[in-house]
């Protein structure tokens, strides 16, 4: 559903029409709240950083990615050597740790710990929060889960307008919301499980040497 379609559904649910800007604020508040509940596979991304020879932890490796939400891991080059996450307040004490990284959230920068690094490329894995939904754009999640948004909007709206409960929120919607949320979480967990499975190559054997 586009943002406009979600707003229409929300209006029908609460039997009310609000200021358009406020409706889209509710929509994106609902989206942001749902995205904050879980490490969603849909929101995982990666970004490469180039490291110059002689790099030291006193210089930022680069800015955090746009719409950065949560760091997941960092690996070195094509070897995929994992780097250890170092807390920001401990990074000076890790001056000799050559395979670590830390984040300055206040300045929105990412660093490697240690000093005198060799030239290399680092890959940073993280989750992002999705872009705000507008009238003509859609949520990045599969469309079958988009009904979560008007339901969450109605719930938030009731909390802000408690005197209009009969118009703003039907408790039966909570069961529908929880059911759909459960299906969304199951979908996300299924992807995680499949990603963790070891991969093996099946070798086809032809013991009799039959030509095919």
C-alpha positions in Angstrom: 0.0 0.0 0.0 1.1 3.5 -0.7 1.0 6.1 2.1 -2.2 7.5 0.7 -3.9 4.1 0.8 -2.7 3.5 4.3 -4.1 6.9 5.4 -7.5 6.1 3.8 -7.6 2.8 5.6 -6.7 4.5 8.9 -9.5 7.1 8.4 -12.0 4.4 7.9 -10.8 2.5 11.0 -11.1 5.5 13.3 -14.1 7.1 11.5 -12.3 10.4 11.5 -10.2 12.7 9.2 -7.3 14.6 10.8 -4.9 17.2 9.6 -2.9 15.6 6.7 0.5 16.4 8.2 -0.5 14.9 11.5 -1.8 11.7 9.8 1.6 11.2 8.1 3.4 11.9 11.4 1.2 9.1 12.9 2.0 6.8 10.0 5.8 7.3 10.3 5.7 7.1 14.1 3.9 3.7 13.7 6.5 2.6 11.1 9.4 3.7 13.3 8.0 2.0 16.4 7.5 -1.4 14.6 11.0 -1.2 13.1 12.5 -0.6 16.5 11.1 -3.8 17.9 13.3 -6.3 16.1 16.5 -6.7 14.1 14.7 -7.0 10.8 16.4 -8.9 8.0 14.7 -6.5 5.6 16.6 -3.5 7.1 20.1 -5.0 7.0 22.6 -3.3 4.8 26.4 -3.1 4.3 28.8 -0.3 3.5 32.5 -0.5 2.5 35.2 1.8 4.0 38.7 2.3 2.6 41.6 2.3 5.1 44.7 4.2 4.2 48.1 2.8 5.2 49.2 4.0 8.6 45.6 4.7 9.7 45.2 5.4 13.5 42.2 5.3 15.8 42.5 9.1 16.3 41.0 9.7 12.8 37.5 8.8 11.7 37.2 6.0 9.2 34.2 7.7 7.8 30.7 8.8 8.6 28.0 6.4 9.7 25.7 5.3 6.8 22.6 7.3 6.1 19.6 6.3 8.4 22.0 4.1 10.5 20.1 2.3 13.2 22.2 -0.5 14.7 25.6 -1.9 14.0 25.9 -5.7 13.4 29.5 -6.5 12.5 32.6 -5.4 10.7 34.9 -7.6 8.6 38.2 -7.1 6.9 38.6 -7.3 3.1 37.9 -10.4 1.2 39.1 -12.6 4.1 36.0 -11.7 6.1 38.1 -11.5 9.3 35.7 -10.3 12.0 36.5 -7.3 14.0 35.6 -6.9 17.7 33.2 -4.2 18.8 34.9 -1.8 21.3 32.9 0.5 23.5 33.4 4.2 22.8 34.6 4.9 26.4 37.2 2.1 26.1 38.7 2.9 22.7 41.8 4.6 24.0 42.6 1.6 26.2 42.4 -0.6 23.0 45.2 1.3 21.3 47.0 -2.0 20.7 43.9 -3.8 19.4 44.4 -4.0 15.7 41.1 -5.8 14.9 38.5 -3.7 16.6 36.1 -0.9 15.7 34.1 1.6 17.7 31.4 4.2 17.0 31.0 7.8 18.0 27.3 8.1 17.9 27.3 11.8 18.9 29.5 12.7 15.9 28.0 10.0 13.6 31.4 8.5 12.8 33.0 5.1 12.8 36.6 4.2 13.7 39.0 1.3 13.8 40.8 0.7 17.1 44.6 0.5 17.2 47.1 2.3 15.0 49.4 1.9 12.0 46.9 -0.2 10.0 47.8 -1.5 6.6 45.8 -0.4 3.5 42.7 -2.4 3.2 38.9 -2.3 2.8 36.5 -2.9 5.6 32.8 -4.0 5.2 30.4 -2.7 7.8 27.1 -4.5 8.4 24.2 -2.6 10.0 20.5 -2.1 10.1 18.9 1.2 8.9 15.5 2.7 9.6 13.5 3.1 6.4 12.7 6.4 4.8 9.6 8.2 5.7 6.5 7.1 3.9 4.8 9.7 1.7 1.5 9.7 -0.2 3.1 8.1 -3.2 5.7 5.8 -1.6 5.3 2.4 0.2 6.9 0.8 3.2 9.9 -1.3 2.4 8.4 -4.4 4.0 6.4 -6.9 1.9 2.9 -5.7 1.1 1.2 -8.5 3.0 2.4 -6.9 6.3 1.4 -3.3 5.5 -1.8 -3.6 7.5 0.3 -3.4 10.6 0.7 0.4 9.9 -2.9 1.6 10.0 -3.6 -0.6 13.0 -0.6 0.8 14.9 -1.7 4.3 13.8 -5.1 3.8 15.3 -3.6 2.6 18.5 -1.3 5.6 18.8 -4.2 7.9 17.8 -6.4 6.5 20.6 -3.6 7.1 23.1 -3.5 10.8 22.0 -7.3 11.1 21.9 -8.5 8.9 24.8 -11.8 10.7 25.0 -12.8 9.2 21.6 -12.1 5.5 22.2 -15.2 4.3 20.4 -14.1 6.2 17.3 -10.4 5.7 17.6 -9.7 2.1 18.8 -11.6 -1.2 18.8 -10.0 -3.7 21.2 -10.7 -6.4 18.7 -8.1 -4.9 16.4 -5.4 -5.7 19.0 -5.9 -9.4 18.4 -5.7 -8.8 14.6 -2.6 -6.6 15.1 -0.9 -9.2 17.3 -1.7 -12.0 14.9 -0.3 -10.1 12.0 2.8 -9.0 14.0 3.3 -12.6 15.0 3.3 -13.7 11.3 5.8 -10.9 10.5 8.1 -12.0 13.2 7.9 -15.6 12.1 8.8 -14.6 8.6 11.8 -12.6 9.9 12.9 -15.5 12.1 12.6 -18.0 9.2 15.0 -15.8 7.1 17.4 -15.7 10.0 17.3 -19.5 10.4 17.9 -20.1 6.7 20.8 -17.6 6.7 22.5 -19.6 9.6 22.3 -23.0 7.9 25.6 -24.3 6.7 26.0 -24.6 3.0 27.4 -27.7 1.4 28.2 -28.6 -2.2 26.5 -31.7 -3.4 29.0 -33.7 -5.5 27.3 -35.8 -8.3 29.0 -39.1 -8.8 28.9 -41.3 -11.8 30.6 -44.6 -10.6 30.1 -46.5 -13.9 31.4 -43.7 -16.0 28.2 -43.6 -18.0 28.2 -40.9 -20.7 25.1 -38.7 -20.6 
